[in-house]
Amino acid sequence: MNPISILLLGLAMSTDAFAAALGKGAAMAKPTLAQALRVGLIFGVVEAITPVIGWLIGSAASKYVESFDHWIAFVLLGALGLHMIWKALHEDGEDAAEAGENRHGNIVTLALTGLATSIDAMAVGVGLAFVQVPIYLVAGVIGLCTFTMVTIGVMAGRALGAVIGRRAELVGGVILILVGAAILYEHLSGAAGG
């Protein structure tokens, strides 16, 4: 994966958390920067850990699927992207607002919300185990992107609301599909050239 693909992956992985942060920001009276940074840090740390866990799981299985690993990465990323697009197109605005109201609270509640929005990052980690990537760099970029996007999302949530969150998730889904296609293309073009 090249640096642009890693950055795009990080941004795509942060869209679920960004959507949740918009809901949280909308539910808070007037979020302060300190509150937004705290929420961003919790989400960022959780989002950085989950792809490493997925990568470890995938690495244990990688020797058995070496010949078609690029297809696994493509299918996983594509399926996650399609799921994110589907959710973005089918989620009701009222449901998103209710979810936002339920997402405020203590560190445990925030960490559980962060975990719920990072399950896709764990699945991406499984897929990345089948291709040559520096997983700790990728996880760090995902965590940093999530920290940044969640902090911005909390601050912007009151003004922008859940509609922007659904659009962000739609864009994130498209990016995941493109990253999966790029991994497949790189492998197939490398195999054809070699």
Disulfide bonds with the S-S distance in Angstrom:
none
